[in-house]
Amino acid sequence: MSNTKYIGYYFKVSPLQPATEILIAELGYAGFESFVETENGVNAFIQSIDWKEHILEGVYVLNSGEFDIEYTIEEIEQINWNKEWEKNFNPIVVDDICSVRAPFHEKPNTKYDIIIEPKMSFGTGHHETTHMMIQHILKTDLNGKTVLDMGCGTGVLAILAKMRGAGPTDAIDIDNWCYLNTVENVERNDCEDITAYEGDASLLPGKSYDVIIANINRNILLNDIEQYVKSLNPKGKLFLSGFYKEDLDMITEECTKNHLNFIENFNRNNWIAASYELK
Ligand SMILES: C[S@@+](CC[C@H](N)C(=O)[O-])C[C@H]1O[C@@H](n2cnc3c(N)ncnc32)[C@H](O)[C@@H]1O
């Protein structure tokens, strides 16, 4: 069972924009992991192990005379993303063909209709990185390909891969809640042949895939790219996200060192999702 604890910062921002956008970007650089925009500003969450004193030191927008920003802080055992989501959530549609929604939303007219109850896991399609990983998957022929969704969160990317015709698919997350939530969401979307595991890259030796998708964060990716590549079949593809534009060169350098060619990247609000292929 994961003991993940979060610290929540609840920001009230006036006027809302562009301050909220700047605030989210600066909090992201400071190490905050998740954001839920509200009608008054934004709720930002960071895991206790990543928190340090003076965490807001580099969040310059707080000291700007132009905006009025107040906040409160709370320590949280487990964030109920579902509650956060229901309060602030609209279904999302990516490139007109893939929607991600909750069971309580009306069925949309999209080719791929993914139903997710996120509970406490990341992966509703609202985050830029999930959105762009969905775009990579939509662009790729996955027919019969073996796929790994590393850092699966809600399992949304594994589910889409399967809907796009993927063969046997694994979904791995280090967090117990995400593992359990993925199992539930796989069932909810009637996807067969997705196997979820709780764990990390140490589960990979002995396994191999045609496509590996990993939306995690810069440091974990830099640490684990070598292992991902060892688990890629010849001509295999690797999709990486969870890092900023500034980090793309560093990530690509590590990929090149591990015999991958850069293919392309998407960019949304300074977040990147890049694709690579084994030489
Ligand atoms: C940014 S979320 C991505 C969720 C989902 N794949 C998506 O695209 O929306 C990153 C996920 O990686 C998981 N994670 C963090 N470190 C990990 C590691 N070393 N190995 C596997 N999963 C990890 C987290 O628990 C979290 O669910």
The ligand as an SDF file (V2000), in Angstrom:
LIG
                    3D

 27 29  0  0  0  0  0  0  0  0999 V2000
    2.1010   12.2400  -14.8560 C   0  0  0  0  0  0  0  0  0  0  0  0
    1.2830   10.8080  -14.2480 S   0  0  0  0  0  0  0  0  0  0  0  0
    0.7850   10.0450  -15.7890 C   0  0  0  0  0  0  0  0  0  0  0  0
   -0.4940    9.2570  -15.7190 C   0  0  0  0  0  0  0  0  0  0  0  0
   -1.0520    8.7790  -17.0800 C   0  0  0  0  0  0  0  0  0  0  0  0
   -0.1530    7.8660  -17.7340 N   0  0  0  0  0  0  0  0  0  0  0  0
   -1.3160    9.9590  -17.9850 C   0  0  0  0  0  0  0  0  0  0  0  0
   -0.6470   10.0990  -19.0060 O   0  0  0  0  0  0  0  0  0  0  0  0
   -2.2000   10.7600  -17.6610 O   0  0  0  0  0  0  0  0  0  0  0  0
    2.6920    9.8710  -13.7290 C   0  0  0  0  0  0  0  0  0  0  0  0
    2.3990    8.5450  -13.0480 C   0  0  0  0  0  0  0  0  0  0  0  0
    3.6410    7.8730  -12.8590 O   0  0  0  0  0  0  0  0  0  0  0  0
    3.6320    7.1950  -11.6220 C   0  0  0  0  0  0  0  0  0  0  0  0
    5.0460    6.9910  -11.2530 N   0  0  0  0  0  0  0  0  0  0  0  0
    5.8620    7.8380  -10.5930 C   0  0  0  0  0  0  0  0  0  0  0  0
    7.1030    7.3010  -10.5120 N   0  0  0  0  0  0  0  0  0  0  0  0
    7.0740    6.1130  -11.1680 C   0  0  0  0  0  0  0  0  0  0  0  0
    8.0550    5.1100  -11.4610 C   0  0  0  0  0  0  0  0  0  0  0  0
    9.3190    5.2300  -11.0710 N   0  0  0  0  0  0  0  0  0  0  0  0
    7.6720    4.0230  -12.1750 N   0  0  0  0  0  0  0  0  0  0  0  0
    6.3740    3.8770  -12.5690 C   0  0  0  0  0  0  0  0  0  0  0  0
    5.4060    4.7950  -12.3070 N   0  0  0  0  0  0  0  0  0  0  0  0
    5.7550    5.9010  -11.6390 C   0  0  0  0  0  0  0  0  0  0  0  0
    2.8240    8.1040  -10.7040 C   0  0  0  0  0  0  0  0  0  0  0  0
    2.2720    7.3650   -9.6430 O   0  0  0  0  0  0  0  0  0  0  0  0
    1.7740    8.6540  -11.6620 C   0  0  0  0  0  0  0  0  0  0  0  0
    0.6000    7.8840  -11.6450 O   0  0  0  0  0  0  0  0  0  0  0  0
  1  2  1  0
  2  3  1  0
  2 10  1  0
  3  4  1  0
  4  5  1  0
  5  6  1  0
  5  7  1  0
  7  8  2  0
  7  9  1  0
 10 11  1  0
 11 12  1  0
 11 26  1  0
 12 13  1  0
 13 14  1  0
 13 24  1  0
 14 15  1  0
 14 23  1  0
 15 16  2  0
 16 17  1  0
 17 18  1  0
 17 23  2  0
 18 19  1  0
 18 20  2  0
 20 21  1  0
 21 22  2  0
 22 23  1  0
 24 25  1  0
 24 26  1  0
 26 27  1  0
M  CHG  2   2   1   9  -1
M  END
$$$$
